C-alpha cells in the first residue's frame, strides 16, 4: 500500500530529492521542487512530524540557513512507497519505455 504521507507529488518530490544527499539547503529544495518558501516550510514540517525529514537550522556567516535531510525512517518509507507504486504499475500491465 502506498504511504499516505508520501501520497502527494510535492512530498514525494522532496523526499526523492533528499535521498541521494546527506543534507540539502532549503533554498535548493525550494527551487528544485518549485515551491514558495511558505509551502516548502509547511510540507517539510509535515514530513518532519512523520519522522521522515530532519530540519536543521544554523548560520553561514551571519545569514540564517535551513537544511533538510532524510532520516532512516524516511529512507525506508520512500523505498516501501516506490515498491508499492511499482507493484501497482506492474499489476496494471503498464511498461515504461
Secondary structure, DSSP 4 states (H G I P E B T S, - for coil): ---STT-SHHHHHHHHHHHTSS-EEHHHHHHHHT--HHHHHHHHHHHHHTTSEEEEEEEETTEEEEEEEE-HHHHHHHHHHHHHHHHHHHHHT----
